[in-house]
Amino acid sequence: MTEEPPVSVRDTLRATPATVRYLLTGVLVNQLAAFVQTFLVLYLTHRGLSLSLAGLCLGAYSLGTVFGTVLGGELTTRLGPRGTIVLAMAGSAPLVAVLPWVSRPGLLWLLLLVVAAAGLLAQAYRPAAAVLLSDLMPERFQVMAFSMMRIALNTGAALAPLIAAAVILADWNLLFWVDAATTLVYAALALALLPGRTAPAAAADAPDAPGAPADDAPVPAVSGRAAYAAMLRDRRYLAYLLSVLLGTVTYVQSSVSLPLEIVHDRYPTGLYSAVLVLSSVVLITCELKITSYIVRLPTHRAVVTGHLVNAAGLAVYALAVHSAAIVLLGALLAISGLMIAGPSMFAHPASFPAALKARYLSTMQAVAGLAMALGPLFGVYAWHGLGSGFWLLCGAVTVVAGLLAMYGLDRAAEQPPVPSVDAGAQREADVIGGTA
């Protein structure tokens, strides 16, 4: 057997089918105008609500996103990826569009209901998009494909505030109408261009076009109870989820506690802008190339290496008071660690069998969403209590997350339990947790 050549960026782009390009384009378009979570508090205070009520609404939206990813996994299992994306986006758009009409102090309960439902549907597409991506891309390009999705998400997240700043100058309400419009565009793209059913892509050298889906491919049916029971028995996957939780909590500190540190150390606020620009430019331009080297390593080694580099970057912030250059160095190390570990961490749940993949992906995304919601509370409280020592704590927590990830992704060491499929359905032949 001849060893496969290393995966390169050029080979990945050549192996990317048109349907994946459509999928990633839709993800980018949707993310470019994902304004609700970022600007909801500012908008509601602009409309006369108190800061505490605006924060309550943001909490309702964030809680909705956590449950939305779980809902997305269930819908993907039942409706398929395309149907889930169309339903979630078409349902989210009108909820976002009516926010200007319900954003009044006298309509608080209706506002809370609308923002929670908007959050629920806004994130329900994520598991479906991830499942579709993993089905359409050949196996050897899986991690590279998830790196491309991360780049699409991060590019949108980097450009969205710039677009929002221009839109706000025209009309605050227009912010949410643009968001709703791009959401509908994504739904239309998905309905018109994405396949109705997919099967895992064939090898890259198969006679058919790379990643071409097989129509009406049967997927073994596994009940939600059986899938989640297997997940709870899988110690390695639970360790992976705990790693996602801890790693995401420390990740958000770069946008929550780092600004507090910069202001406390009497640096100009422009330094934080420089950190954001540096991180965005490096991630968008370098992640795919770095991933092409990372995929040559065993997955569990790559993720622990990335976490250790990220931990070093967070620990460097403890010395921020001494020089602005140290802040930039910490940011460079932190984003480098994310680029090394992120794609493999992001892609790991997609390595599970087709009948389980959507639920495993949605659980991971729900854990990440929960960590994003808890991270600011932890960060502000701990930073005020520990000062610069807070960053050493973040570094230590990230190291623990890396060790958990190394254990969780080392699937060759232990085969996890396999749930039985529903009566009458084809039994899943694959073993849960094949290496990414």
N, C-alpha and C positions, 0 to 999 in steps of 0.2 A: 504494500500500500504506500503510495507516494504522499508525502506531507503537503498539505494545502499551502499555497503561498500566503504571505501575510495580507491581511485586509488593508487596503489603502483607501484614501478618500476618493480617488478617481474610480476605483472599482466599485465602491459603494454607490456613487452617483450613477454610474452606468447600470448597476443592478436595480436601481430604484424605479419601479414601474410607474406609469402615469397616474394610477389611482393613488399611490402614496404621495405623489406630488400634489394632487388635488387635496388630499387629506391634510397635509401640512400647510398648504395655502389657506385652507379653511381655518385651521388652528391659529395661524398668524393673523388673519383678518379679524377673527373673533377677539384675540388678545389685544390687538391694537386699540380697541375701544372698550376694553373691560374696565370701565370707570367706577362701577358702583362701590366696590369694597374700598378703593383708594380715596374716593372723594365724597362718600356718603356723609361722613361727620361734618365736613366743611359745608356741604350743601344744606344739610338740615339746620345747622346753626345760622347759615345765611338766611334761611326761611323763618327763623325766629324760635326754633326749638332750643331748649337748654342743652348744654354740653353733656349732662348726664343722660338725658333722653336720647340724644344723638348717639351716645356710646351704647345705650341699650339697643337701639336699632341696629347698630353695627354688630353687636353681639348676636342678635337674632339672625342677621345675614350670615355670619360666620358659622353659627350652629346649623343653619340650613345647608351650607356647603359641605359640612361633615357628613350629614345624613344623605346629602345628594349623591355623594360618591358611592355610598352603599346602595342607594336606589339605582344608580346607574349600572352597577354590577348585576343587579337582579334583572333590570330591563334588558341589558345586553344578552343575558342568558336566554331570555324569553323572546325578545323581538329581533335580536341580532344587532350588530353594531350600527348599521345605517339607520334602521328604524329608531334606535335609541337616540342617536345624534339629532335626527330630524325632530323627534318628539320633544327632546329637551330644549333645543334651540327655539323651535316654534312656540313652545310654552313659556320660555323665559322672556322672549321679546316683549309681549304685551305687558307683562308684569313690570319690567323695567320702564317701559314707555309711560305707564300711568303714575310713576313715582312723583312727578311734579304735582299731580292733582290730589294725592293723598298725603303729601308732606305738610301737614298742618297740625298744630297742637291739639285741636279738637278731634282729630281722627287718629289718635295714637294707636289704638288697637288695630285698626284697619291697616295703618302703616306698618306695624310690626308683622302682621300677617302677610302683607305683600312682600316685604323685604325678605322674610324667612322663606316664602315660596320661591322668590326670585333666586335666592342663594341655593335652594334645593335643586332647582332645575339648571342653574348656571353651571354647576359642576357635574351634573349627571352624565354629561357627554364624555368626561375624561376617561373612565374605564372603557367605554366603547371605542374611542379613538385609539387607545393603547392596544386593545384586542385586535382591531383592524390592522394597525401597523404591524403587529407581530405576525398576523396571518398572511399579510401580503409580501413581506420581505423574506428572502431566503434566510435560513437559520444562521449561516455564518456572518450575516450582516445585521443580526438583531440588535446588538449593543450599539452599533453605529447608527442604526435607524432611530433608536431611542435618543441618541445624542442629537440627531437632527430635530427630533420633536422638542427636546429641551432648548435647542437654539431658536426654534420658532417661537416657543413660549417666552423665552428671555428677550428676544428681539422685540416682540410685541410689548412686553412689560417695560422695556427701556424706552420705547418710543411713545407709549400711551400717555405719559404725563406731558410730553411736549405737545401732542395733539390736543390733549385736554386744556392746556393753557391757552391755546389759540381759540378753542371752542368757547371757553368761559368768557372770553372777551366779547364774544357776540351775544351769548345768552346762556345763563346757568342751566336752564331747562333743556337746552339743546344737547347738553352733555349726555343726558339719558336717552334722548331720542336718537342720537348717533349710535349709542351703545345698542339700542334695540334694533336699529337698522342693520348694523353689521352682524348681529346675531341672526337676523332673518336671512342675510346673505349667506352665512355659513349653513343654515338649514337648507337653503336652495341649492347650494353647491353639493351638499351631501346627497340630497334627493336625486339630483341630476347626474352626478358623476361617480358616486361611490357604489360599489357592488352590493347587491342585496344579501348575498351569502358568500362566505369565504371558507376556504380550508387552508391549513398551514401551507405556506409556499414551498415549492419544490426546491431542490438544490439549484445553485446558481448555474450549473452547467447542464440543466435539464433541457430537452429539446424545445419546450415552450418558452415563452418570454419569462424572464425572471420575475418571480413573485406573482404570476398570473393566478387568480383565484379559481377554484373549482366550483362551478355552480351547483347549488342544492346539495352540497356535501353534508352527509349526516353527522351530527355532533352527538355523542352519547349524552344522555340526560342524567344528571346527578342532582338530587334534591338539595335545596339550600341547607337543610339540617345535616345531611351527610357531608356536604362540602365544608361547612363550618366546624363540624365535629372533627373532621380530619385535620383541619387547620389548628384546632386547639390541641390535638395530640402531637402535632409536629413541633417539637421543641426548637428545631433550627429555624423554622419560619417565625415562631414567636420571638426568638432572639433577634431575628432580622427586623421584625416590627418594632421591637423595643429600641433597636438601633436607629430606625427611622424616626421614632418619637424623640429620642435624646438628641440626635444629630440635627433635626429640624428646629428644636427649641434653641440650640446654640446658634444655628444658622441665622435665625431671625434677629439675633442680637446685633448684627452688622447694620440693620436698619432701625433698631429700637434703642439699644444702649450706646452704640458708637456715637450717634449725634450728641447724646448727653455727655459722653466723655470729651468730645471735641469742644463743646461749649464750656465745660468745667475747666478744661485746660487752657482756656482763653485763646483758642485758635479762631480765625474767621470762619464763618459758616461756609465760605467757598471751599474750605478743605473737604467738607463732607461731600460737596458736589464733585470735587476731584476724585474722591474715593468711588462714588457711584459711576462716574464716567470711565475711570480706569477699570473697574470690575466688569462693566458692561462690554466695553470694547475688547478686553482680553477674552472674556467668555465667548462672545459671539464670533470672534475671529479665530480663536485658537482651539476651542473644545473639540471640534471634529478631527483635527489633525492629531491632537493629543490622544483622543480615543483610539485612533488607528494604531497607536503604539501600545496603549493599555490593553487592548483585546488580545495581545500576544501573551499576556501574563495570565496565570490562574486567577479566576475571578476573585476569590477570597483574598489573595495577596494584593490585588489592585485596590480593593476597597479599603483594606486596612492602611495601605500606604497613603491613599487619599485622605483618610481621616487624620492620620498623623501629621500630614502637611497642613491640613486645615487647623488642627489643634495648635500647631506652632504659630500660625498666623493670628489666631485669637489670643494666644499667650503674649505675643509681641505687643498687643494693644495695652498691656499692663505698663509698658514703658512709653506710652504715647506722650506723656507730659514733657519728655525730653526733646522731642523733635517731630516736626510734621512729617519728615521723611520716614520716621518709624511707623507712623500711621499708614502711609502709602505702602511700605514694605509689608505690614501686617495684612493689608487688603489684598496685595498681590499673592501672598502665601495662602490666604484664606480662599481666594477664588481658584487658585491652582489646585488646592485640595479638593474643591468641589468638582472641578473638571476631571480629576483623576478618578474619584469615587462615584460621582453622580450618575453617569450613564449606566454603569453596571448595577448600581442600586436601583435605578429607575426601571431597568429592563428585567430584573430578576423575577418578579411575579409572572411575567409573560413566558417563562420557561416551563410553567406547569401545563398539564394536559388541557386540551381545548375545552373540555366540559367544566373545568375548574378555573380557568384563567381569568374570566371576568370577575369572579368573586374575590380571587386573590389580589387582583389589581385594585379593585375597589376598596378592599380592606386596607391595603397599603396607603392608598390616597386619602382614605378617611383618617387614618392615624396621622399622616402628614398634616392634614387640615386641622385636626385637633391640636397638634403641636404648634401650628401657626397661630391658633387662637390663644393658647396658653403661654406661648413664648414671651409676648410683651408683658404679661402680668408678672411672670417670673423675673424677667430682665430688669424692669424698673425697680421692683422691690429689692432684688439681690444687689443691683448696682448701687443703690442708695445705701445699703447696709455694708457692703464690702469695699466700695471704691475701686481702686485699680486691681485689688485682689480678685474682683469679680471675673476678670479676664483669665486669670489662672484657673479659676473654677471652671469656666467655659472650656478651656483647653483640656482639663482633666476629664470633664464629661464627654467631650468629643473623642478622647482616647478610649474611654469605656465604650462609646458607640462603635468605634472602629473594631474593637475586640469582639463585640457582639456580632457585628457584621461579618467579620472573618469566620466566626463559628457558624453563623447562620447560612452563609453562602458556600460553605465547604460541603456541598451535597454529596461528594464522593465518599465521605466518611461514614455516612449513615443514610439508609433509605427510609423516608418517612412513611406513615401509614397511607394506604390507598382506600378511599371510600368505595363502596359498591354503588353501581348505577341504579337508577330506577327500574322497576320491574318492566320487562318487555323491551328495554333499550339495549343497544349494543354495549358490551363491557369495554371500558377504557383499557387499552392494552399498555399504554405508557405508564411508567412509574412517576409518581408525583416528584417534581423537583429535579428534572433533568438539568444538567448544567447549562448556564446561560451562554 
